[in-house]
Structure formats: structure tokens, C-alpha cells
Amino acid sequence: MEFWIIMIGFLCIGESCSLAGTWWSKKKKEENTEEKKNKL
């Protein structure tokens, strides 16, 4: 039973990490464009 809890936990963490990764890359791109505007 514990094995399944760990497996489901890893799956949830993996999905949340992939979602966070896409969100993070979008956020970083927005920050980079803002920084370029500020420099100009």
C-alpha cells in the first residue's frame, strides 16, 4: 500500500513540476523583456 502512495506522490510531483516549469519559463521571459525595456 505504501508503494502506491509513493508512486502517486511522485506522479503528482512530476506533473506539478512540469506545469511549474512551463509557467516559470513564461515568467522568466516576461521578466527578461521588462529588464530590456528598463535598460533602454
N, C-alpha and C positions, 0 to 999 in steps of 0.2 A: 504493500500500500504506500509506504514512504517513497518508493521508487517512482510511482506515478505522480505523486505530489511534486517531487523534484523535477521530473520531466516536464510537467505542465508549467511549473515555475520558470524553467529555462525557456520554454516556448514563449511565454508571456514576456519575459525579459528581452528575448531576441526580437520579438515584434515591436516592443516599445522602443528598443534601441534603434531599429531600422527607421521607425517613424521619427524618432528624435533626430536621427542622422539627417534625414531629408529636411526636417524643419530647421535644424541647426545650419545646414549648408545654405538654405534660403536666407536665414537671418544673417549669416556672415556676409553673403553677397550684398544684402541691403546695407549693412554697416560699411562695407568697403566703398560702395557708391557714395554714401554720405560723407565718408572721410575724404574722398577725392573732391567732392563739391566744396568741402570746407577748405581744402588746400588751395583751390582756385579762388 
